[in-house]
Amino acid sequence: MAEIPEWSKQLPWGVRIDWGLAGARALGPDSAAVVVVDVLSFTTSVSVAVDAGTRVFPYPWRDETAAEFAADHDAQLAVGRKAASAQQPWSLSPAALLRAPAPARLVLPSPNGSAISAAVTGVPVIAACLRNASAVARWIVQQGWGTVDRPIAVIASGEHWPGQDVLRPAIEDWFGAAAVISALAANGAGPLSPEASAAKTCYDATADIPSLIANCASGRELAAIGFADDVAIAIDIDAGKSVPVLVDGAFTDAAH
């Protein structure tokens, strides 16, 4: 992998933001922790599952290796949204996870937030979304993070364009990351990088975040395929109280 240039790391700042796996690789090594945001729907699903007491294992691929990984970890495997059944009711759908019995351990594949979470090494990884942005920010500040000496990297996961290995910046992830940054600033973290400051300004100046997310491209995509309930759960701001932190390969609640 090419060396990450110094100018790209937002090093003078206590709270920073970037996009996707490349952004996580750029900012992660110099951070006290990495916050991964994938609002529709990986980190929202993690929030829902961890709220219910489930340990969630991120996995980058939904293929035959995912089933092997789940078996090796004595965990249930989340399937594709439309593949969920009475026998296997767990999927990337937050609504499905709310309806299903909460398993003790769940493998949750996703090509965006899950892949980023699994790829970050050497520093704590926190799953954040609009549901738990305030809880995550309070916990981070309680750890003494979000300062120049112990900076926080907030990563908006983004999507991929269909059929292309190209990042599609997804506004729901930008605003989810901005919600975390706004809450961090409110709890005394900082200073914010210019990029993080711009994200906070967008968030603070937007009057109706739920409507914006429901009507953005990703929100409309989910509604069009019959999963509007997933969007409704994702835009339930601060409904989640857990702080999912990756410990021994699984997200567990660090707040309790």
Salt bridges, closest charged atoms under 4 A:
GLU6 OE2 - LYS9 NZ 2.82
ASP30 OD2 - LYS9 NZ 3.93
ASP51 OD2 - ARG131 NH1 3.25
ASP165 OD1 - HIS160 NE2 3.49
ASP204 OD2 - LYS200 NZ 2.67
ASP230 OD2 - ARG81 NE 2.81
ASP253 OD2 - HIS256 ND1 2.63
